[in-house]
Amino acid sequence: MKVAMYYRNDDVRLQEMPKPEISAGELLLKVLACGICGSDVMEWYRIKKAPLVLGHELSGEVAEVGKGVDGFRPGDRVVVTHHVACHGCHYCKQGRETVCGTMRETRFYPGGFSEFLRVPEMNVKNGTLRMPDGMSYDEGTFVEPLGCVIRGQRVADVKPGQTVLVLGSGITGLLHVQLAKAKGASKVIATDISEYRLSAAKKLGADHVLDAKQDVQASVMKLNGNRLADMVIVCTGAMPAFVQALRSVDRGGTILFFAPTDPDVQLPIKVEQLWKNCINLVTSYAADKRDLAEAMSMIRDKKIDVRGMITHRFGLGDAGKGFRIFSSGEGCIKVIIKPHG
């Protein structure tokens, strides 16, 4: 079968590898759409594991069913996630499924940028969801990223009536904008350094958009009745955004660090100010099956506009072009690879 083999962001090659064989309890999936995620182009993280087949925001059709699998049959339209929790350990019982040790170990093979992939038994049980009628495969690629956003806003406790500041208007930032509006935020303000993405944020529901290079704190005060934001969501790994978050959150507010920095970056924090102003710092990683199910329902019910975020589609042979466009960040939002054309 054909795969898009990742070596680095500007070197993704069309190669051949054996079609996976499945065992009892497993599924063979025909991949029909897979989105490029921001984590796919975190070169500092990916290049040390290269070459490898990336891709985890995917949807497809069940091609083969292993012995003992209940609930799925060939031809079923599904979304499959690569990391799944065990739902039985201490962390899962505490509702912290995304720090479950099993979640860090599970993955499908070889990756979504391939014609077919093997879905291990654990992923079949805890990370495979049947797509509703009427949902396209392209829409299905948003289930995983939207699930992560849903979990993040639940952990951060986004509430109706809040002023929400979203720093960074890439894929996840735009999903955060839409979800915050759907949850009843009174005002959503989005930032970015790209006019293209700011325009997209405005179209997708942001009440105000700001150039991230300007004085964001002062602008938020002006737009929000001389008050800072109740909720600040950081959706970019750029250090200036983290500094802006600390300066732009109101007393009693919350900062959700949704995106990571490079591994060696340290954030200077004035603890006394956090303490005095009762600021909550929250992080969120990945999503669990319940988050994905909620994401699928929201997409099905058109509560979140995902179709309007798709800017590019490529076949496997042009996956390298897709990576270059996506990693440049210019003129694109959602890039989808279609392994079967």
C-alpha positions as CSV (number, residue, x, y, z in Angstrom):
1,M,0.0,0.0,0.0
2,K,1.0,3.6,-0.4
3,V,1.9,5.9,2.6
4,A,3.2,9.4,3.1
5,M,6.4,8.9,5.0
6,Y,7.5,11.8,7.2
7,Y,11.2,12.8,7.4
8,R,10.8,16.4,8.3
9,N,8.3,19.2,7.5
10,D,9.7,19.9,4.1
11,D,10.4,16.2,3.3
12,V,7.4,13.9,3.1
13,R,7.7,11.1,0.6
14,L,5.3,8.8,-1.1
15,Q,6.5,5.3,-0.3
16,E,5.3,1.7,-0.4
17,M,4.9,-0.6,2.6
18,P,3.1,-3.8,3.3
19,K,-0.6,-3.6,4.0
20,P,-1.2,-4.3,7.7
21,E,-2.5,-7.7,8.7
22,I,-5.0,-7.8,11.6
23,S,-5.4,-10.3,14.5
24,A,-8.4,-11.2,16.7
25,G,-10.2,-8.2,18.1
26,E,-8.7,-5.8,15.6
27,L,-10.0,-3.9,12.6
28,L,-8.5,-3.0,9.2
29,L,-9.5,0.5,8.2
30,K,-9.5,2.0,4.8
31,V,-8.5,5.6,5.4
32,L,-10.6,8.0,3.4
33,A,-9.6,11.3,5.0
34,C,-7.0,12.5,7.5
35,G,-6.2,16.0,8.7
36,I,-2.8,17.5,9.3
37,C,-2.6,18.5,13.0
38,G,-0.5,21.2,14.5
39,S,1.4,18.5,16.4
40,D,2.3,16.8,13.1
41,V,4.4,19.8,12.2
42,M,6.1,20.2,15.6
43,E,9.4,19.3,14.0
44,W,11.5,19.3,17.2
45,Y,9.3,16.5,18.4
46,R,8.7,14.5,15.2
47,I,12.1,14.6,13.6
48,K,13.8,12.5,16.3
49,K,11.3,9.7,15.5
50,A,11.5,10.0,11.8
51,P,11.0,8.4,9.4
52,L,7.4,7.5,10.3
53,V,3.8,7.7,9.1
54,L,1.9,10.4,10.9
55,G,-1.8,11.3,10.9
56,H,-4.3,10.8,13.7
57,E,-7.3,13.1,12.7
58,L,-9.0,10.5,10.5
59,S,-12.1,8.8,9.3
60,G,-12.7,5.9,7.0
61,E,-14.4,2.6,6.3
62,V,-14.0,-0.7,8.0
63,A,-12.3,-3.0,5.5
64,E,-11.8,-6.2,7.6
65,V,-13.1,-7.3,11.0
66,G,-11.0,-9.5,13.2
67,K,-12.3,-12.6,15.0
68,G,-14.3,-11.7,18.1
69,V,-15.1,-8.1,17.2
70,D,-18.6,-7.2,18.1
71,G,-20.4,-4.1,16.9
72,F,-18.5,-3.4,13.7
73,R,-18.7,-5.0,10.2
74,P,-17.1,-4.3,6.8
75,G,-18.4,-1.1,5.3
76,D,-19.1,0.7,8.5
77,R,-18.1,4.4,8.4
78,V,-16.1,5.2,11.5
79,V,-13.7,7.7,13.2
80,V,-10.8,6.1,15.0
81,T,-8.5,7.7,17.6
82,H,-4.9,6.7,18.1
83,H,-4.5,7.2,21.9
84,V,-7.1,5.6,24.2
85,A,-7.5,5.2,28.0
86,C,-8.0,2.0,29.8
87,H,-10.9,3.3,31.9
88,G,-9.9,1.2,34.9
89,C,-6.8,2.8,36.4
90,H,-6.5,5.4,39.2
91,Y,-6.4,8.3,36.8
92,C,-9.3,7.1,34.7
93,K,-11.4,6.7,37.9
94,Q,-10.6,10.3,38.8
95,G,-11.8,11.5,35.4
96,R,-8.3,12.2,34.2
97,E,-8.3,9.7,31.4
98,T,-5.8,11.7,29.3
99,V,-3.0,11.0,31.7
100,C,-3.7,7.3,31.8
101,G,-0.5,5.3,31.2
102,T,-2.4,3.2,28.5
103,M,-3.3,6.4,26.6
104,R,0.4,7.2,26.2
105,E,1.2,3.7,24.9
106,T,-1.7,3.0,22.5
107,R,-1.7,3.9,18.9
108,F,-2.8,2.5,15.5
109,Y,-0.5,1.3,12.8
110,P,1.1,2.8,10.7
111,G,-0.7,6.2,10.8
112,G,-3.5,8.1,9.1
113,F,-1.5,9.2,6.1
114,S,-1.7,5.7,4.6
115,E,-4.2,3.8,2.5
116,F,-5.0,1.3,5.3
117,L,-4.2,1.0,9.0
118,R,-4.6,-1.6,11.7
119,V,-6.7,-0.7,14.7
120,P,-5.6,-2.6,17.8
121,E,-8.2,-4.2,20.1
122,M,-7.9,-1.5,22.8
123,N,-8.6,1.2,20.2
124,V,-11.5,-0.8,18.8
125,K,-13.1,-0.9,22.2
126,N,-12.3,2.5,23.5
127,G,-11.6,4.7,20.5
128,T,-13.7,3.8,17.5
129,L,-17.0,5.6,16.9
130,R,-19.5,5.0,14.1
131,M,-20.2,8.1,12.0
132,P,-23.8,9.3,11.8
133,D,-25.6,9.3,8.4
134,G,-25.0,12.5,6.5
135,M,-21.6,13.2,8.0
136,S,-18.8,13.4,5.4
137,Y,-15.4,11.8,5.9
138,D,-13.9,15.3,5.7
139,E,-16.1,16.4,8.6
140,G,-15.1,13.2,10.5
141,T,-11.5,14.5,10.6
142,F,-12.6,17.2,13.0
143,V,-13.9,14.8,15.7
144,E,-10.6,14.3,17.3
145,P,-9.4,18.0,17.4
146,L,-12.9,19.2,18.5
147,G,-13.0,16.5,21.2
148,C,-9.7,17.9,22.6
149,V,-11.2,21.4,22.6
150,I,-14.4,20.2,24.3
151,R,-12.3,18.6,27.0
152,G,-10.2,21.7,27.4
153,Q,-13.1,24.0,27.9
154,R,-14.7,21.5,30.4
155,V,-11.5,21.3,32.4
156,A,-11.2,25.1,32.4
157,D,-14.9,25.5,33.2
158,V,-15.9,27.9,30.4
159,K,-19.3,29.4,31.5
160,P,-22.1,31.4,29.9
161,G,-21.6,35.2,30.2
162,Q,-17.8,35.1,30.3
163,T,-15.4,37.1,28.2
164,V,-13.2,34.6,26.4
165,L,-9.8,35.6,24.9
166,V,-8.4,33.1,22.4
167,L,-4.7,33.6,21.6
168,G,-4.0,32.0,18.2
169,S,-6.5,31.5,15.5
170,G,-5.3,28.3,13.9
171,I,-7.5,25.1,13.8
172,T,-7.8,24.7,17.5
173,G,-8.2,28.4,18.1
174,L,-11.1,28.6,15.7
175,L,-12.7,25.6,17.3
176,H,-12.3,27.2,20.7
177,V,-13.9,30.4,19.3
178,Q,-16.9,28.5,18.1
179,L,-17.3,26.3,21.1
180,A,-17.1,29.3,23.5
181,K,-19.9,31.0,21.6
182,A,-21.9,27.8,21.6
183,K,-21.5,27.6,25.4
184,G,-22.9,31.1,25.8
185,A,-19.8,33.3,26.1
186,S,-20.9,37.0,26.1
187,K,-17.8,38.1,24.2
188,V,-15.2,36.2,22.3
189,I,-12.0,38.0,21.3
190,A,-9.5,36.2,19.0
191,T,-5.9,37.1,18.2
192,D,-3.3,36.1,15.5
193,I,-0.5,37.6,13.5
194,S,-2.2,36.5,10.2
195,E,-4.9,38.7,8.7
196,Y,-6.1,35.6,6.9
197,R,-6.8,33.8,10.2
198,L,-8.2,36.8,11.9
199,S,-10.7,37.1,9.0
200,A,-11.6,33.4,9.5
201,A,-12.1,34.0,13.2
202,K,-14.4,36.8,12.5
203,K,-16.4,34.7,10.0
204,L,-16.7,31.8,12.5
205,G,-18.1,33.9,15.3
206,A,-15.4,36.0,17.1
207,D,-16.9,39.2,18.3
208,H,-13.6,41.0,18.0
209,V,-10.2,40.2,16.4
210,L,-6.9,41.6,17.4
211,D,-3.4,41.7,15.7
212,A,-1.3,39.7,18.2
213,K,1.6,42.1,17.7
214,Q,-0.4,45.0,19.3
215,D,-1.0,45.7,23.0
216,V,-3.5,42.9,23.6
217,Q,-4.0,43.7,27.2
218,A,-5.0,47.3,26.5
219,S,-7.2,46.3,23.6
220,V,-9.1,43.8,25.8
221,M,-9.6,46.4,28.5
222,K,-11.0,48.8,25.9
223,L,-13.3,46.2,24.3
224,N,-14.5,44.7,27.6
225,G,-15.6,47.7,29.7
226,N,-12.2,48.4,31.3
227,R,-12.0,44.8,32.4
228,L,-9.7,41.9,31.4
229,A,-10.8,38.5,30.2
230,D,-12.5,35.9,32.4
231,M,-11.0,33.1,30.4
232,V,-7.8,33.1,28.3
233,I,-7.1,30.2,26.0
234,V,-3.6,29.8,24.6
235,C,-3.7,28.0,21.3
236,T,-0.2,28.8,20.0
237,G,3.3,27.7,21.3
238,A,4.7,31.2,20.7
239,M,6.1,32.6,24.0
240,P,4.6,36.1,23.5
241,A,1.2,34.5,23.7
242,F,1.9,33.0,27.1
243,V,3.1,36.4,28.4
244,Q,0.0,38.0,26.9
245,A,-2.2,35.5,28.7
246,L,-0.7,36.3,32.1
247,R,-1.3,40.0,31.4
248,S,-4.8,39.7,29.9
249,V,-6.6,37.6,32.5
250,D,-9.0,39.3,34.9
251,R,-9.0,38.8,38.7
252,G,-10.5,35.4,39.5
253,G,-10.0,34.4,35.9
254,T,-8.6,31.2,34.3
255,I,-5.8,30.6,31.7
256,L,-6.0,27.4,29.7
257,F,-2.7,26.4,28.3
258,F,-4.0,24.4,25.4
259,A,-0.8,24.5,23.3
260,P,2.7,23.5,24.4
261,T,5.9,25.4,23.9
262,D,9.2,23.9,22.8
263,P,10.5,21.5,25.5
264,D,13.1,23.7,27.0
265,V,11.1,26.9,27.3
266,Q,10.4,28.2,30.8
267,L,7.6,30.7,31.6
268,P,8.4,33.5,34.0
269,I,5.5,33.7,36.4
270,K,5.0,36.2,39.3
271,V,3.4,33.8,41.8
272,E,2.5,36.7,44.2
273,Q,0.3,38.2,41.5
274,L,-1.4,34.9,40.7
275,W,-2.0,34.4,44.4
276,K,-3.3,37.9,45.0
277,N,-5.6,37.9,42.0
278,C,-6.8,34.2,42.4
279,I,-5.7,33.2,38.9
280,N,-6.2,29.6,37.9
281,L,-3.7,28.0,35.5
282,V,-5.1,25.0,33.7
283,T,-3.7,22.6,31.1
284,S,-5.4,20.1,28.9
285,Y,-4.1,17.3,26.7
286,A,-5.9,15.0,24.2
287,A,-9.4,13.7,24.5
288,D,-11.3,10.6,25.7
289,K,-14.1,8.7,24.0
290,R,-16.9,10.8,25.8
291,D,-15.3,14.0,24.4
292,L,-15.2,12.5,20.9
293,A,-18.8,11.4,21.1
294,E,-19.8,14.9,22.1
295,A,-17.7,16.4,19.3
296,M,-19.4,14.1,16.8
297,S,-22.8,15.1,18.0
298,M,-22.0,18.8,17.7
299,I,-20.7,18.4,14.2
300,R,-23.7,16.3,13.2
301,D,-26.1,18.9,14.6
302,K,-24.1,21.8,12.8
303,K,-23.4,23.5,16.2
304,I,-19.8,23.9,15.0
305,D,-19.0,24.9,11.5
306,V,-16.2,22.6,10.3
307,R,-16.8,22.7,6.6
308,G,-16.0,26.4,6.5
309,M,-12.5,25.6,8.0
310,I,-11.4,23.3,5.2
311,T,-9.0,25.1,2.8
312,H,-7.0,22.4,1.1
313,R,-7.3,18.7,0.1
314,F,-4.5,16.6,-1.3
315,G,-3.9,13.0,-2.3
316,L,-1.1,11.0,-0.7
317,G,1.2,11.9,-3.6
318,D,0.9,15.6,-2.7
319,A,1.0,15.1,1.1
320,G,4.4,16.8,1.1
321,K,2.9,19.9,-0.4
322,G,0.1,19.8,2.2
323,F,2.7,19.7,5.0
324,R,4.7,22.6,3.5
325,I,1.5,24.8,3.2
326,F,0.3,23.9,6.6
327,S,3.6,24.4,8.4
328,S,3.9,27.9,6.7
329,G,0.7,28.9,8.3
330,E,-0.2,31.2,5.4
331,G,-3.5,31.0,3.5
332,C,-4.6,27.8,5.1
333,I,-6.6,26.5,8.0
334,K,-7.5,22.8,7.7
335,V,-5.5,20.7,5.3
336,I,-6.9,17.2,4.6
337,I,-5.1,14.3,3.0
338,K,-7.2,11.9,0.9
339,P,-5.4,8.6,0.7
340,H,-7.7,7.2,-2.0
341,G,-8.2,10.3,-4.0
